[in-house]
């Protein structure tokens, strides 16, 4: 067993990647739910901002990226013996949606 610490650590990391992807998907879904409820409750010019088409497009784009990340993270969880799909799901789930607002 001496000298195999790095291999053991990498194997453990590969096994934990599906759960990291699932956590990222859960956080993204919570953000979508929060944004949708906020858009329904927030009013501008006497109407809910959910009536603004551009904001609905942004929310739809967030939902599309979240569903793609969900699909990519559940598949490797079912096949947890293959490291490559796990790495792909981790990379996709960590990637922010292009429509997400960022603070600068």
N, CA and C atoms as an extended XYZ file, in Angstrom:
312
Properties=species:S:1:pos:R:3:atomname:S:1:resname:S:1:resid:I:1 pbc="F F F"
N         0.800       -1.197        0.000 N   UNK     1
C         0.000        0.000        0.000 CA  UNK     1
C         0.850        1.271        0.000 C   UNK     1
N         2.100        1.163        0.306 N   UNK     2
C         2.944        2.342        0.359 CA  UNK     2
C         3.095        2.935       -1.037 C   UNK     2
N         2.922        4.249       -1.133 N   UNK     3
C         3.048        4.935       -2.402 CA  UNK     3
C         1.773        4.994       -3.223 C   UNK     3
N         0.658        4.487       -2.699 N   UNK     4
C        -0.596        4.482       -3.438 CA  UNK     4
C        -1.579        5.544       -2.937 C   UNK     4
N        -1.127        6.437       -2.095 N   UNK     5
C        -2.013        7.449       -1.513 CA  UNK     5
C        -2.662        8.339       -2.549 C   UNK     5
N        -1.888        8.756       -3.550 N   UNK     6
C        -2.438        9.629       -4.582 CA  UNK     6
C        -3.522        8.907       -5.375 C   UNK     6
N        -3.291        7.659       -5.734 N   UNK     7
C        -4.286        6.892       -6.485 CA  UNK     7
C        -5.566        6.699       -5.672 C   UNK     7
N        -5.420        6.441       -4.391 N   UNK     8
C        -6.588        6.279       -3.521 CA  UNK     8
C        -7.354        7.592       -3.422 C   UNK     8
N        -6.643        8.693       -3.289 N   UNK     9
C        -7.295       10.008       -3.206 CA  UNK     9
C        -8.040       10.332       -4.501 C   UNK     9
N        -7.453       10.049       -5.649 N   UNK    10
C        -8.104       10.319       -6.933 CA  UNK    10
C        -9.330        9.426       -7.133 C   UNK    10
N        -9.237        8.182       -6.698 N   UNK    11
C       -10.379        7.270       -6.804 CA  UNK    11
C       -11.537        7.774       -5.930 C   UNK    11
N       -11.222        8.241       -4.743 N   UNK    12
C       -12.246        8.790       -3.850 CA  UNK    12
C       -12.878       10.026       -4.456 C   UNK    12
N       -12.069       10.887       -5.045 N   UNK    13
C       -12.587       12.092       -5.691 CA  UNK    13
C       -13.512       11.731       -6.852 C   UNK    13
N       -13.124       10.745       -7.653 N   UNK    14
C       -13.973       10.318       -8.769 CA  UNK    14
C       -15.317        9.801       -8.276 C   UNK    14
N       -15.322        9.119       -7.159 N   UNK    15
C       -16.574        8.590       -6.611 CA  UNK    15
C       -17.471        9.683       -6.037 C   UNK    15
N       -16.890       10.801       -5.618 N   UNK    16
C       -17.699       11.861       -5.011 CA  UNK    16
C       -18.207       12.874       -6.032 C   UNK    16
N       -17.746       12.814       -7.252 N   UNK    17
C       -18.147       13.803       -8.254 CA  UNK    17
C       -19.644       13.821       -8.539 C   UNK    17
N       -20.329       12.676       -8.650 N   UNK    18
C       -21.779       12.755       -8.891 CA  UNK    18
C       -22.525       13.499       -7.784 C   UNK    18
N       -22.099       13.361       -6.556 N   UNK    19
C       -22.787       14.068       -5.474 CA  UNK    19
C       -22.505       15.568       -5.534 C   UNK    19
N       -21.315       15.944       -5.990 N   UNK    20
C       -20.998       17.362       -6.152 CA  UNK    20
C       -21.864       17.954       -7.263 C   UNK    20
N       -22.016       17.221       -8.353 N   UNK    21
C       -22.883       17.671       -9.439 CA  UNK    21
C       -24.327       17.791       -8.995 C   UNK    21
N       -24.801       16.814       -8.212 N   UNK    22
C       -26.177       16.862       -7.719 CA  UNK    22
C       -26.388       18.058       -6.795 C   UNK    22
N       -25.402       18.371       -5.998 N   UNK    23
C       -25.505       19.532       -5.112 CA  UNK    23
C       -25.579       20.826       -5.925 C   UNK    23
N       -24.774       20.931       -6.971 N   UNK    24
C       -24.802       22.120       -7.821 CA  UNK    24
C       -26.148       22.257       -8.521 C   UNK    24
N       -26.721       21.131       -8.952 N   UNK    25
C       -28.036       21.161       -9.596 CA  UNK    25
C       -29.106       21.609       -8.596 C   UNK    25
N       -29.024       21.126       -7.379 N   UNK    26
C       -29.988       21.539       -6.353 CA  UNK    26
C       -29.913       23.027       -6.050 C   UNK    26
N       -28.711       23.552       -5.988 N   UNK    27
C       -28.539       24.990       -5.741 CA  UNK    27
C       -29.093       25.794       -6.915 C   UNK    27
N       -28.821       25.339       -8.143 N   UNK    28
C       -29.332       26.039       -9.322 CA  UNK    28
C       -30.856       26.006       -9.361 C   UNK    28
N       -31.455       24.867       -9.007 N   UNK    29
C       -32.915       24.768       -9.001 CA  UNK    29
C       -33.517       25.689       -7.954 C   UNK    29
N       -32.891       25.780       -6.802 N   UNK    30
C       -33.381       26.694       -5.758 CA  UNK    30
C       -33.297       28.141       -6.234 C   UNK    30
N       -32.240       28.486       -6.972 N   UNK    31
C       -32.103       29.845       -7.500 CA  UNK    31
C       -33.196       30.146       -8.525 C   UNK    31
N       -33.520       29.169       -9.362 N   UNK    32
C       -34.587       29.353      -10.349 CA  UNK    32
C       -35.928       29.547       -9.648 C   UNK    32
N       -36.208       28.710       -8.658 N   UNK    33
C       -37.464       28.825       -7.914 CA  UNK    33
C       -37.570       30.184       -7.227 C   UNK    33
N       -36.490       30.616       -6.611 N   UNK    34
C       -36.486       31.909       -5.929 CA  UNK    34
C       -36.698       33.045       -6.930 C   UNK    34
N       -35.988       32.987       -8.054 N   UNK    35
C       -36.106       34.046       -9.061 CA  UNK    35
C       -37.519       34.108       -9.632 C   UNK    35
N       -38.113       32.939       -9.883 N   UNK    36
C       -39.482       32.914      -10.407 CA  UNK    36
C       -40.478       33.528       -9.440 C   UNK    36
N       -40.365       33.177       -8.168 N   UNK    37
C       -41.259       33.749       -7.155 CA  UNK    37
C       -41.014       35.244       -6.989 C   UNK    37
N       -39.758       35.654       -7.054 N   UNK    38
C       -39.438       37.077       -6.935 CA  UNK    38
C       -40.033       37.858       -8.105 C   UNK    38
N       -39.908       37.283       -9.312 N   UNK    39
C       -40.442       37.959      -10.487 CA  UNK    39
C       -41.956       38.124      -10.415 C   UNK    39
N       -42.635       37.163       -9.809 N   UNK    40
C       -44.097       37.260       -9.673 CA  UNK    40
C       -44.494       38.315       -8.654 C   UNK    40
N       -43.705       38.486       -7.621 N   UNK    41
C       -44.051       39.409       -6.552 CA  UNK    41
C       -43.556       40.831       -6.744 C   UNK    41
N       -42.498       41.019       -7.495 N   UNK    42
C       -41.902       42.345       -7.696 CA  UNK    42
C       -42.646       43.080       -8.796 C   UNK    42
N       -43.009       44.303       -8.531 N   UNK    43
C       -43.736       45.096       -9.526 CA  UNK    43
C       -42.891       46.279       -9.988 C   UNK    43
N       -43.016       46.574      -11.250 N   UNK    44
C       -42.383       47.750      -11.847 CA  UNK    44
C       -43.399       48.360      -12.802 C   UNK    44
N       -43.604       49.628      -12.668 N   UNK    45
C       -44.574       50.342      -13.506 CA  UNK    45
C       -45.975       49.759      -13.359 C   UNK    45
N       -46.292       49.282      -12.142 N   UNK    46
C       -47.626       48.771      -11.841 CA  UNK    46
C       -47.902       47.353      -12.296 C   UNK    46
N       -46.903       46.669      -12.843 N   UNK    47
C       -47.091       45.284      -13.305 CA  UNK    47
C       -45.970       44.408      -12.758 C   UNK    47
N       -46.246       43.121      -12.582 N   UNK    48
C       -45.172       42.222      -12.137 CA  UNK    48
C       -44.057       42.156      -13.183 C   UNK    48
N       -42.824       42.074      -12.727 N   UNK    49
C       -41.720       42.002      -13.687 CA  UNK    49
C       -41.712       40.663      -14.421 C   UNK    49
N       -42.514       39.709      -13.956 N   UNK    50
C       -42.650       38.435      -14.669 CA  UNK    50
C       -43.307       38.633      -16.028 C   UNK    50
N       -43.974       39.772      -16.222 N   UNK    51
C       -44.588       40.062      -17.519 CA  UNK    51
C       -43.556       40.509      -18.555 C   UNK    51
N       -42.343       40.799      -18.129 N   UNK    52
C       -41.304       41.261      -19.057 CA  UNK    52
C       -40.684       40.059      -19.772 C   UNK    52
N       -40.784       40.056      -21.082 N   UNK    53
C       -40.354       38.913      -21.873 CA  UNK    53
C       -38.859       38.608      -21.716 C   UNK    53
N       -38.040       39.633      -21.639 N   UNK    54
C       -36.602       39.423      -21.506 CA  UNK    54
C       -36.236       38.675      -20.237 C   UNK    54
N       -36.915       38.985      -19.146 N   UNK    55
C       -36.647       38.279      -17.887 CA  UNK    55
C       -37.139       36.837      -17.947 C   UNK    55
N       -38.247       36.620      -18.636 N   UNK    56
C       -38.721       35.234      -18.791 CA  UNK    56
C       -37.737       34.424      -19.624 C   UNK    56
N       -37.137       35.054      -20.651 N   UNK    57
C       -36.119       34.361      -21.448 CA  UNK    57
C       -34.928       33.973      -20.574 C   UNK    57
N       -34.504       34.880      -19.700 N   UNK    58
C       -33.377       34.582      -18.811 CA  UNK    58
C       -33.699       33.411      -17.889 C   UNK    58
N       -34.909       33.393      -17.339 N   UNK    59
C       -35.314       32.315      -16.445 CA  UNK    59
C       -35.395       30.986      -17.204 C   UNK    59
N       -35.913       31.025      -18.429 N   UNK    60
C       -35.986       29.806      -19.247 CA  UNK    60
C       -34.588       29.279      -19.564 C   UNK    60
N       -33.661       30.170      -19.853 N   UNK    61
C       -32.287       29.759      -20.139 CA  UNK    61
C       -31.648       29.113      -18.915 C   UNK    61
N       -31.906       29.681      -17.747 N   UNK    62
C       -31.403       29.083      -16.507 CA  UNK    62
C       -31.984       27.685      -16.318 C   UNK    62
N       -33.272       27.515      -16.613 N   UNK    63
C       -33.914       26.208      -16.457 CA  UNK    63
C       -33.340       25.184      -17.433 C   UNK    63
N       -33.055       25.608      -18.661 N   UNK    64
C       -32.474       24.699      -19.656 CA  UNK    64
C       -31.110       24.211      -19.195 C   UNK    64
N       -30.272       25.116      -18.723 N   UNK    65
C       -28.933       24.727      -18.262 CA  UNK    65
C       -29.012       23.836      -17.025 C   UNK    65
N       -29.968       24.101      -16.158 N   UNK    66
C       -30.123       23.275      -14.961 CA  UNK    66
C       -30.578       21.868      -15.330 C   UNK    66
N       -31.513       21.754      -16.269 N   UNK    67
C       -31.964       20.422      -16.702 CA  UNK    67
C       -30.838       19.648      -17.382 C   UNK    67
N       -30.016       20.335      -18.168 N   UNK    68
C       -28.876       19.664      -18.804 CA  UNK    68
C       -27.891       19.167      -17.743 C   UNK    68
N       -27.636       19.994      -16.742 N   UNK    69
C       -26.732       19.584      -15.665 CA  UNK    69
C       -27.333       18.431      -14.868 C   UNK    69
N       -28.649       18.457      -14.682 N   UNK    70
C       -29.311       17.365      -13.964 CA  UNK    70
C       -29.158       16.056      -14.727 C   UNK    70
N       -29.375       16.093      -16.024 N   UNK    71
C       -29.238       14.883      -16.842 CA  UNK    71
C       -27.796       14.376      -16.844 C   UNK    71
N       -26.850       15.306      -16.930 N   UNK    72
C       -25.449       14.900      -16.959 CA  UNK    72
C       -24.944       14.416      -15.605 C   UNK    72
N       -25.602       14.798      -14.531 N   UNK    73
C       -25.122       14.350      -13.220 CA  UNK    73
C       -25.815       13.072      -12.754 C   UNK    73
N       -27.020       12.776      -13.248 N   UNK    74
C       -27.674       11.534      -12.831 CA  UNK    74
C       -27.155       10.334      -13.601 C   UNK    74
N       -26.786       10.526      -14.847 N   UNK    75
C       -26.272        9.408      -15.639 CA  UNK    75
C       -25.010        8.799      -15.032 C   UNK    75
N       -23.998        9.592      -14.702 N   UNK    76
C       -22.816        8.969      -14.101 CA  UNK    76
C       -23.061        8.412      -12.706 C   UNK    76
N       -24.052        8.938      -12.011 N   UNK    77
C       -24.343        8.389      -10.685 CA  UNK    77
C       -24.825        6.945      -10.814 C   UNK    77
N       -25.527        6.679      -11.888 N   UNK    78
C       -25.983        5.300      -12.137 CA  UNK    78
C       -24.832        4.406      -12.574 C   UNK    78
N       -23.861        4.993      -13.224 N   UNK    79
C       -22.698        4.236      -13.713 CA  UNK    79
C       -21.445        4.747      -13.014 C   UNK    79
N       -21.406        4.631      -11.740 N   UNK    80
C       -20.340        5.267      -10.958 CA  UNK    80
C       -18.981        4.598      -11.111 C   UNK    80
N       -18.858        3.633      -11.976 N   UNK    81
C       -17.555        2.997      -12.165 CA  UNK    81
C       -16.754        3.661      -13.270 C   UNK    81
N       -17.373        4.579      -14.008 N   UNK    82
C       -16.670        5.231      -15.113 CA  UNK    82
C       -16.325        6.660      -14.723 C   UNK    82
N       -15.050        7.001      -14.781 N   UNK    83
C       -14.586        8.316      -14.329 CA  UNK    83
C       -14.845        9.427      -15.348 C   UNK    83
N       -14.800        9.141      -16.619 N   UNK    84
C       -14.922       10.196      -17.633 CA  UNK    84
C       -16.286       10.877      -17.594 C   UNK    84
N       -17.437       10.129      -17.596 N   UNK    85
C       -18.719       10.837      -17.512 CA  UNK    85
C       -18.865       11.649      -16.233 C   UNK    85
N       -18.255       11.209      -15.142 N   UNK    86
C       -18.330       11.978      -13.903 CA  UNK    86
C       -17.632       13.317      -14.060 C   UNK    86
N       -16.489       13.318      -14.708 N   UNK    87
C       -15.760       14.568      -14.910 CA  UNK    87
C       -16.547       15.508      -15.807 C   UNK    87
N       -17.197       14.965      -16.841 N   UNK    88
C       -18.007       15.788      -17.737 CA  UNK    88
C       -19.160       16.420      -16.966 C   UNK    88
N       -19.854       15.649      -16.145 N   UNK    89
C       -20.989       16.192      -15.399 CA  UNK    89
C       -20.524       17.255      -14.410 C   UNK    89
N       -19.378       17.057      -13.796 N   UNK    90
C       -18.873       18.043      -12.838 CA  UNK    90
C       -18.558       19.356      -13.540 C   UNK    90
N       -17.929       19.268      -14.695 N   UNK    91
C       -17.571       20.481      -15.433 CA  UNK    91
C       -18.820       21.225      -15.880 C   UNK    91
N       -19.813       20.495      -16.409 N   UNK    92
C       -21.034       21.153      -16.878 CA  UNK    92
C       -21.815       21.762      -15.721 C   UNK    92
N       -21.926       21.057      -14.623 N   UNK    93
C       -22.716       21.555      -13.491 CA  UNK    93
C       -22.082       22.787      -12.862 C   UNK    93
N       -20.762       22.894      -12.906 N   UNK    94
C       -20.093       24.064      -12.322 CA  UNK    94
C       -20.148       25.272      -13.232 C   UNK    94
N       -20.432       25.063      -14.515 N   UNK    95
C       -20.453       26.149      -15.489 CA  UNK    95
C       -21.686       27.019      -15.282 C   UNK    95
N       -21.516       28.296      -15.095 N   UNK    96
C       -22.694       29.136      -14.900 CA  UNK    96
C       -23.432       29.356      -16.216 C   UNK    96
N       -24.728       29.528      -16.105 N   UNK    97
C       -25.533       29.829      -17.283 CA  UNK    97
C       -25.126       31.202      -17.814 C   UNK    97
N       -25.067       31.363      -19.146 N   UNK    98
C       -24.691       32.665      -19.692 CA  UNK    98
C       -25.648       33.778      -19.308 C   UNK    98
N       -26.883       33.417      -18.954 N   UNK    99
C       -27.864       34.448      -18.638 CA  UNK    99
C       -27.871       34.818      -17.156 C   UNK    99
N       -27.060       34.143      -16.351 N   UNK   100
C       -27.048       34.465      -14.937 CA  UNK   100
C       -26.441       35.852      -14.714 C   UNK   100
N       -27.115       36.665      -13.948 N   UNK   101
C       -26.528       37.973      -13.669 CA  UNK   101
C       -25.316       37.834      -12.753 C   UNK   101
N       -24.320       38.618      -13.012 N   UNK   102
C       -23.126       38.570      -12.174 CA  UNK   102
C       -22.904       39.945      -11.567 C   UNK   102
N       -22.406       39.943      -10.363 N   UNK   103
C       -22.097       41.206       -9.696 CA  UNK   103
C       -20.656       41.557       -9.956 C   UNK   103
N       -20.425       42.807      -10.244 N   UNK   104
C       -19.051       43.253      -10.492 CA  UNK   104
C       -18.705       44.363       -9.567 C   UNK   104
